[in-house]
């Protein structure tokens, strides 16, 4: 027993020792990078920070600055107020000659502050960083030794900070910049106490040695470096701050789907003998949605714990396939429901193949879109590449929506002509749900288009990092959940829905009965000459010899005995009315319980 306990303690200790290795978002940097700046949003608390580290074989000198985006306007000096020239950001000999900076800023980023603002009231930390190699010492070279210290957690010689708690207790200044050249020894540490969008810029400096005995070439003095920038947020994990809200969001969505699936499963269990084919399909989709939410949550938790690797890429494709399958199956089921399958029609004929073909295309384009959204960087991706991922999916989506609306309107018109008020009410509610969803999609499309049209702006990422996940994933997932639950509620299992689906509603007043008689006779005549591929053939209740035709002959079209040919129209109408009322009372009570799920079981 004690041996097992000891092993458990050792295993727990080993796992705890691994935690610091994986719980931070890290970005590599090198002298070959095209972009010299690394930026990321940060969710801050009292223990968040940014660490900058360099490899031991790095050499040369760098200009480095760390700041929060709200101070970006103070970075650099305007080169010309006449010509459209970029700002001058580094204090070089040319910038010094142009009086953009003074000698104390040589080799550093230029910070142009107004006269009434001190650097301690900003988020800037800047330094000229040097790497020692061979027998280099602080007194050799072209710059004096720095009297300041880096923001390093492990340097006890810093005059104003001895331990991590004391640094947190002395927030003014929170991150003082060293003067002179900072010779790199250990990790550069930058405290973050405010949620925001933080950037780390590193620019290599080509320095000519002041030693006249050195070689004529300056190539050895061109810096070579490799390192990493680590953003430690208030959450533990390797996800960037802009993506971490997805973890909590998909957890909440999973709980919501599990609750809905439990309620749906209970209704199916209560009315298992009355389930329609469409309700079996819905049950399968409900189970698929729960599995899909589990896959999404697991993917982002894995990515948060292990970062991007081969396994996460494979996992991404699995999740993308499931997301695309969810969307394609949902639109397919919505389309066949709008065509009246299982409620108005037994079959939709050759249109089923067209529905399946559109579903397959939507599935393929959905996979491409889902992978592209995760893998592509919106700030650097061209509009043509984005359109390749978006336009095909937009076409299939538009095809689904237009066909669904047309089919739904046709079905509603047919039910209205047939005086099927209860079924018409169901499809009317479905129509309203879809119109509401389309309206919301249109609104968010305008908002998203406006937002993403500015993706090349310098401040786009800084302004949208908190809500980008919502614009790309969140609102669509929530809208789908609300629409799906609302539609499933209309087609929920109940005690009598099978009888309702397979029969026609009887007229409840005299005028409707007279109109219904003529329409029913005409429809029965047309049914005899319809082709098998015609959609009207599949109307439930219009088959010859079907249960609905029996109901029509025995109730709706009851005209009395054959011997009563001489009775006047009023007597005949009275007998028909009496027959309809006697059977209509029972039919009305039955309809009140249909599709409501409140029958006693």
C-alpha positions in Angstrom: 0.0 0.0 0.0 2.8 2.4 0.9 4.6 1.5 -2.3 1.6 2.4 -4.4 1.2 5.7 -2.4 4.8 6.6 -2.9 4.5 6.0 -6.7 1.5 8.2 -6.8 3.3 11.0 -5.0 6.3 10.6 -7.4 4.0 10.7 -10.5 2.2 13.7 -9.2 5.5 15.5 -8.6 6.7 14.6 -12.1 3.5 16.0 -13.6 3.7 19.2 -11.6 7.3 19.6 -12.7 6.1 19.6 -16.3 3.5 22.3 -15.9 5.8 25.3 -16.4 7.0 23.8 -19.6 3.7 24.1 -21.4 1.8 26.9 -19.9 2.8 29.9 -21.9 2.4 31.2 -25.5 5.7 31.4 -27.1 6.9 32.9 -30.5 10.4 32.3 -31.9 12.4 35.2 -33.3 15.6 35.3 -35.4 17.6 37.7 -37.5 16.1 36.2 -40.7 12.5 37.1 -39.8 10.7 39.3 -42.3 8.8 41.1 -39.6 10.8 42.6 -36.7 7.9 42.9 -34.4 5.9 40.2 -32.4 2.5 41.3 -31.0 -0.1 39.5 -29.0 -3.1 40.3 -26.9 -2.7 39.6 -23.2 -5.2 38.9 -20.4 -3.4 40.4 -17.4 -3.4 40.0 -13.6 -0.8 40.4 -10.9 1.4 37.7 -12.2 1.5 38.2 -16.0 4.6 39.1 -17.9 6.6 39.0 -21.1 10.0 37.2 -21.3 12.5 37.7 -24.1 15.3 35.2 -24.3 18.2 34.7 -26.8 20.4 31.7 -27.6 24.0 31.6 -26.3 25.5 31.7 -29.8 23.9 35.1 -30.6 26.3 38.0 -31.3 26.1 41.6 -32.4 23.8 44.3 -31.1 20.1 44.9 -31.3 17.6 47.7 -30.7 14.7 46.4 -28.7 11.5 47.9 -27.4 8.4 46.4 -25.5 5.2 48.4 -25.3 1.4 48.3 -25.2 -0.3 49.3 -28.4 -2.0 52.4 -26.9 1.4 54.1 -26.9 2.3 53.3 -30.5 1.9 56.9 -31.6 4.9 57.9 -29.4 7.2 55.4 -31.1 9.4 56.9 -33.8 9.9 60.3 -35.2 8.1 61.9 -38.2 10.7 61.9 -41.0 9.0 64.5 -43.1 5.8 66.5 -42.9 5.9 67.2 -46.7 6.9 63.9 -48.3 5.0 60.7 -47.5 7.9 59.0 -45.8 7.8 56.4 -43.1 8.7 57.3 -39.6 12.3 57.0 -38.4 12.2 54.5 -35.6 15.9 53.8 -34.8 18.5 56.3 -33.6 21.3 55.7 -36.1 24.1 58.0 -37.1 21.9 59.4 -40.0 19.0 60.0 -37.6 21.5 61.7 -35.2 22.7 63.9 -38.0 19.1 64.8 -38.8 18.6 65.7 -35.1 15.8 63.1 -34.7 17.5 61.9 -31.5 20.5 62.6 -29.3 23.7 60.6 -28.5 22.1 59.0 -25.5 19.6 57.3 -27.7 22.1 56.0 -30.3 21.3 52.4 -31.2 17.9 52.5 -29.5 14.3 53.0 -30.5 13.3 56.7 -30.7 10.5 57.5 -28.3 8.9 60.9 -29.1 7.0 62.0 -26.0 5.2 65.3 -25.5 6.8 67.7 -23.1 4.1 67.1 -20.4 4.5 63.3 -20.5 7.4 61.2 -18.9 8.4 57.8 -20.1 7.5 56.4 -16.7 3.9 57.1 -17.4 4.0 55.0 -20.6 4.4 51.3 -21.2 7.7 51.6 -23.0 10.8 49.5 -22.1 13.6 50.1 -24.6 17.3 49.2 -24.7 20.3 48.7 -26.9 21.2 45.0 -26.4 24.7 43.6 -26.9 25.9 40.0 -27.0 29.4 39.2 -25.7 31.5 36.8 -27.6 35.0 35.4 -26.9 37.0 37.8 -24.7 34.6 40.7 -25.0 34.3 42.7 -21.8 32.1 45.6 -21.0 35.0 48.2 -21.3 35.9 47.1 -24.9 34.0 48.3 -27.9 32.2 51.4 -28.9 29.8 51.9 -26.0 30.1 52.3 -22.2 28.8 49.8 -19.7 25.2 50.0 -18.8 24.5 51.2 -15.2 20.9 49.9 -15.3 19.7 46.3 -15.3 17.3 44.4 -17.4 13.9 43.5 -16.2 15.1 40.1 -15.2 13.5 38.1 -12.4 16.8 36.6 -11.3 19.2 39.5 -11.1 19.6 40.5 -7.4 21.9 43.5 -8.2 19.0 45.6 -9.5 18.9 48.7 -7.2 15.2 48.9 -6.9 14.1 45.3 -7.0 15.4 42.3 -5.1 12.7 39.7 -5.3 9.6 39.1 -7.4 7.2 40.2 -4.7 9.1 43.5 -4.2 8.9 44.2 -7.9 5.2 43.7 -7.8 5.0 46.0 -4.8 6.9 48.8 -6.6 4.9 49.5 -9.7 6.3 53.0 -10.3 8.1 52.6 -12.6 7.0 49.1 -13.4 9.5 48.5 -16.2 12.3 51.1 -16.2 14.6 51.1 -19.2 18.3 50.7 -18.8 20.7 53.3 -20.1 23.7 52.7 -22.3 24.2 49.2 -23.7 22.5 46.3 -22.0 24.9 43.3 -22.3 22.6 40.3 -22.4 23.1 37.7 -19.6 19.7 36.3 -18.7 16.1 36.5 -19.6 14.7 40.0 -20.1 11.6 40.3 -18.0 8.7 42.7 -18.6 5.8 43.0 -16.1 2.3 43.2 -17.5 -0.4 44.5 -15.2 -3.0 45.8 -17.7 -4.9 43.8 -20.3 -4.0 45.0 -23.7 -2.2 44.3 -27.0 1.6 44.2 -26.4 4.4 44.2 -28.9 8.1 43.3 -28.8 10.2 44.8 -31.6 13.8 43.7 -32.2 15.9 45.3 -34.9 19.5 44.2 -35.6 22.2 47.0 -35.6 25.2 46.9 -37.9 28.0 48.4 -35.8 31.5 49.4 -37.0 34.1 48.7 -34.4 36.2 51.7 -33.0 39.2 49.4 -32.9 41.5 50.6 -35.8 43.3 47.2 -35.8 40.2 45.3 -36.8 39.6 44.0 -40.3 38.3 46.2 -43.0 35.1 44.3 -43.4 32.1 44.9 -41.1 30.5 41.5 -41.8 31.5 40.0 -38.5 29.7 42.8 -36.7 26.4 42.2 -38.4 24.2 40.6 -35.6 23.1 37.0 -35.7 20.6 35.9 -33.2 17.9 33.4 -32.3 15.5 33.6 -29.4 11.9 33.5 -28.3 9.3 35.8 -26.9 7.1 34.3 -24.2 3.7 35.9 -23.3 2.5 34.6 -19.9 -1.2 35.3 -19.6 -3.4 34.9 -16.6 -4.5 31.5 -17.9 -2.2 28.5 -18.2 -1.6 27.4 -21.7 0.1 27.9 -25.1 -2.9 29.4 -26.8 -2.7 33.1 -27.8 -4.9 35.3 -25.8 -7.2 35.9 -28.9 -8.0 32.2 -29.1 -8.3 31.2 -25.4 -12.0 32.3 -25.1 -12.9 29.5 -27.4 -12.0 27.0 -24.6 -14.6 28.3 -22.3 -17.1 29.0 -25.1 -17.0 25.4 -26.4 -17.2 24.1 -22.8 -20.4 26.1 -22.3 -21.8 25.0 -25.7 -21.1 21.3 -24.8 -23.0 21.6 -21.6 -25.9 23.3 -23.5 -26.0 20.5 -26.1 -25.8 17.8 -23.4 -28.8 19.3 -21.6 -30.8 19.5 -24.8 -29.8 16.0 -25.9 -30.9 14.7 -22.5 -34.3 16.4 -22.8 -34.7 15.1 -26.4 -33.7 11.6 -25.4 -36.3 11.6 -22.7 -39.1 12.6 -25.1 -38.0 9.9 -27.6 -38.1 7.3 -24.8 -41.6 8.4 -23.8 -43.0 8.3 -27.3 -40.8 5.7 -29.0 -43.8 4.0 -30.7 -44.9 7.3 -32.2 -41.6 8.5 -33.7 -41.5 9.7 -37.3 -38.6 9.0 -39.7 -37.6 12.7 -39.5 -37.4 12.4 -35.7 -35.0 9.5 -36.0 -32.8 11.7 -38.3 -33.0 14.5 -35.8 -32.0 12.2 -33.0 -29.0 11.1 -34.9 -28.0 14.8 -35.6 -28.4 15.6 -31.9 -26.0 12.9 -31.0 -23.6 14.0 -33.7 -23.7 17.6 -32.4 -22.7 16.4 -28.9 -19.8 14.5 -30.3 -18.8 17.5 -32.4 -18.8 19.8 -29.4 -16.6 17.3 -27.5 -14.2 17.3 -30.5 -14.0 21.1 -30.6 -13.4 21.4 -26.9 -10.8 18.6 -26.9 -9.0 20.2 -29.9 -8.6 23.6 -28.3 -7.6 22.1 -24.9 -5.0 20.0 -26.6 -3.7 23.0 -28.5 -3.6 25.0 -25.3 -1.6 22.2 -23.6 0.8 21.2 -26.3 0.8 23.9 -29.0 0.9 23.3 -32.7 2.4 20.0 -33.8 1.7 17.1 -36.1 -1.0 15.7 -33.8 -2.8 19.0 -33.6 -2.8 19.4 -37.4 -4.4 16.0 -37.7 -6.8 16.9 -35.0 -7.6 20.1 -36.9 -8.6 18.2 -40.0 -10.9 15.9 -37.9 -12.6 18.8 -36.3 -12.9 20.6 -39.7 -14.5 17.5 -41.2 -17.0 17.2 -38.3 -17.9 20.9 -38.5 -18.5 20.8 -42.2 -20.5 17.6 -41.8 -22.6 19.2 -39.2 -23.5 22.1 -41.4 -24.1 20.0 -44.5 -26.3 17.5 -42.7 -28.2 20.3 -41.0 -29.0 22.1 -44.2 -29.9 18.8 -45.9 -32.4 17.9 -43.1 -33.8 21.4 -43.2 -34.3 21.2 -46.9 -36.1 17.8 -46.9 -38.3 19.1 -44.0 -39.2 22.2 -46.0 -40.1 19.9 -48.9 -42.6 18.2 -46.6 -40.9 14.8 -46.1 -42.6 12.6 -43.5 -45.3 15.2 -42.8 -46.8 16.2 -46.1 -45.0 13.9 -48.5 -43.8 10.3 -48.2 -41.1 10.8 -50.9 -39.6 13.7 -52.8 -38.7 11.7 -55.9 -35.7 12.7 -58.0 -35.2 15.8 -56.0 -33.6 13.7 -53.3 -30.5 13.1 -55.5 -30.2 16.9 -56.1 -30.4 17.5 -52.3 -27.6 14.9 -51.8 -25.4 16.4 -54.5 -25.7 19.9 -53.0 -25.0 18.5 -49.5 -21.8 16.8 -50.7 -20.5 20.0 -52.4 -21.3 22.1 -49.2 -19.5 19.5 -47.1 -16.3 19.7 -49.2 -16.3 23.5 -49.3 -17.0 23.6 -45.6 -13.9 21.6 -44.8 -11.7 24.0 -46.9 -13.3 27.0 -45.2 -12.8 25.6 -41.7 -9.2 24.7 -42.2 -8.5 28.1 -43.9 -9.9 30.1 -41.0 -7.6 28.4 -38.6 -4.4 28.2 -40.7 -4.5 31.5 -42.6 -3.5 34.8 -41.0 -6.1 37.4 -42.0 -3.6 40.3 -41.7 -1.2 38.9 -44.2 -3.4 36.8 -46.5 -4.3 38.3 -49.9 -8.0 38.9 -50.7 -7.8 36.4 -53.6 -6.8 33.6 -51.4 -9.5 34.4 -48.9 -12.1 34.5 -51.7 -11.0 31.0 -52.8 -12.0 29.7 -49.4 -15.1 31.8 -49.0 -16.9 32.1 -52.4 -17.5 28.3 -53.1 -19.0 27.9 -49.6 -21.1 31.1 -50.1 -22.5 29.7 -53.4 -23.6 26.3 -51.8 -24.9 28.1 -48.8 -27.0 30.5 -50.9 -28.3 27.5 -52.9 -29.4 25.8 -49.8 -31.1 29.0 -48.4 -32.9 29.8 -51.6 -34.1 26.3 -52.2 -35.2 25.9 -48.6 -37.2 29.2 -48.7 -38.8 28.3 -52.1 -39.7 24.7 -50.9 -41.1 26.1 -47.6 -43.3 28.7 -49.3 -44.6 26.0 -51.7 -45.4 23.6 -48.9 -47.1 26.4 -46.9 -49.2 27.4 -49.9 -50.3 23.8 -50.4 -51.3 23.3 -46.8 -53.2 26.6 -46.9 -55.2 25.4 -49.9 -55.9 22.1 -48.2 -57.1 23.9 -45.0 -54.4 22.0 -43.0 -54.2 24.7 -40.3 -52.2 22.8 -37.7 -49.5 21.7 -40.1 -49.6 25.1 -41.6 -48.9 26.6 -38.2 -45.9 24.4 -37.8 -44.4 25.4 -41.1 -45.2 29.1 -40.5 -43.2 29.0 -37.3 -40.4 27.3 -39.1 -40.5 30.0 -41.8 -40.3 32.7 -39.1 -37.3 31.0 -37.4 -35.5 30.8 -40.8 -36.3 34.5 -41.6 -34.9 35.5 -38.2 -31.8 33.5 -38.8 -31.3 35.0 -42.2 -31.8 38.5 -40.8 -29.2 37.9 -38.1 -26.8 36.5 -40.7 -27.2 39.5 -42.9 -26.6 41.9 -40.0 -23.4 40.0 -39.0 -22.3 39.8 -42.6 -22.3 43.5 -42.8 -20.5 43.9 -39.5 -17.9 41.2 -40.4 -17.4 42.6 -43.9 -16.8 46.1 -42.4 -14.5 44.7 -39.8 -12.4 42.5 -42.1 -12.1 45.1 -44.8 -9.8 46.9 -42.5 -7.6 43.9 -41.8 -4.6 45.5 -43.4 -4.8 48.5 -41.2 -1.9 48.9 -38.7 -4.2 48.8 -35.7 -6.6 46.1 -36.9 -5.2 43.3 -34.7 -4.9 45.6 -31.7 -8.6 46.6 -32.0 -10.1 43.2 -32.7 -8.0 40.7 -30.8 -10.6 40.4 -28.0 -13.6 39.8 -30.3 -12.1 38.1 -33.4 -13.0 34.7 -32.1 -16.6 35.8 -31.8 -16.8 37.2 -35.3 -15.2 34.1 -36.8 -16.7 31.2 -34.7 -18.7 32.3 -31.7 -21.8 34.0 -33.1 -22.3 31.3 -35.8 -22.1 28.5 -33.3 -24.6 30.2 -31.0 -27.0 31.1 -33.8 -26.9 27.5 -35.0 -27.7 26.2 -31.5 -30.7 28.6 -31.1 -32.1 27.8 -34.5 -31.6 24.1 -34.2 -33.2 23.9 -30.8 -36.2 26.0 -32.0 -36.8 23.8 -35.1 -36.3 20.6 -33.1 -38.9 21.8 -30.6 -41.5 22.1 -33.4 -40.8 18.5 -34.5 -40.3 17.1 -31.0 -41.7 13.6 -30.2 -45.3 13.5 -28.8 -48.0 11.0 -28.2 -50.0 11.5 -31.4 -47.7 13.1 -34.0 -47.6 10.0 -36.2 -51.4 10.1 -36.6 -51.2 13.8 -37.4 -48.4 13.3 -40.0 -50.3 10.5 -41.8 -53.7 12.1 -42.0 -55.4 15.3 -43.1 -57.1 17.8 -40.9 -61.0 17.8 -41.3 -62.8 21.0 -41.9 -64.5 22.5 -38.8 -67.0 24.9 -40.4 -69.5 24.7 -43.2 -67.8 27.1 -45.6 -64.5 25.3 -45.3 -66.2 22.0 -45.8 -67.8 23.1 -49.0 -64.5 24.4 -50.3 -62.7 21.4 -49.1 -65.1 19.0 -50.9 -64.4 20.6 -54.2 -60.6 20.7 -53.6 -60.5 17.1 -52.4 -62.5 15.9 -55.4 -60.2 17.7 -57.7 -57.0 16.5 -56.0 -58.3 12.9 -56.0 -58.9 13.2 -59.8 -55.5 14.7 -60.4 -53.8 12.0 -58.3 -55.0 9.3 -60.7 -53.1 10.8 -63.6 -50.0 12.0 -61.9 -46.6 10.7 -62.9 -44.6 8.8 -60.3 -41.8 11.3 -60.3 -44.1 14.3 -59.7 -43.8 15.6 -56.2 -47.6 16.0 -55.8 -47.9 12.2 -56.0 -46.2 11.9 -52.6 -48.9 13.8 -50.7 -49.7 11.7 -47.6 -53.5 11.0 -47.6 -54.0 11.4 -51.3 -53.2 7.8 -52.2 -56.1 5.8 -53.5 -57.1 3.4 -50.8 -55.1 5.4 -48.1 -56.4 6.1 -44.7 -57.0 9.8 -45.4 -59.2 9.0 -48.5 -61.3 6.8 -46.3 -61.7 9.6 -43.8 -62.7 12.0 -46.6 -65.3 9.5 -48.1 -66.8 8.7 -44.7 -66.8 12.1 -43.0 -66.0 15.1 -45.2 -67.9 13.9 -48.2 -70.9 12.3 -46.4 -74.1 13.2 -48.3 -76.7 10.9 -46.8 -78.5 7.7 -48.1 -79.1 7.1 -51.8 -82.9 7.0 -51.2 -82.9 10.7 -50.1 -82.5 12.1 -53.6 -85.4 14.4 -53.1 -84.1 16.1 -50.0 -83.4 19.7 -50.4 -80.0 21.3 -50.1 -80.5 22.6 -46.6 -81.3 19.1 -45.2 -78.3 17.7 -47.0 -76.1 20.4 -45.7 -77.4 20.0 -42.2 -76.6 16.2 -42.2 -73.1 16.9 -43.4 -72.6 19.5 -40.7 -73.9 17.2 -38.0 -71.6 14.4 -39.2 -68.6 16.8 -39.3 -69.3 18.2 -35.8 -69.7 14.8 -34.2 -66.4 13.6 -35.7 -64.8 17.0 -35.5 -65.2 17.3 -31.7 -63.1 14.2 -31.3 -60.7 15.3 -34.0 -60.3 18.7 -32.3 -59.5 17.1 -29.0 -57.0 14.8 -30.6 -55.4 17.7 -32.4 -55.0 19.7 -29.2 -52.7 16.9 -28.0 -50.9 16.4 -31.3 -47.2 17.5 -31.4 -47.6 19.0 -27.9 -46.1 16.1 -26.0 -48.5 16.6 -23.1 -50.4 13.3 -23.4 -50.4 10.9 -20.5 -47.9 8.0 -21.0 
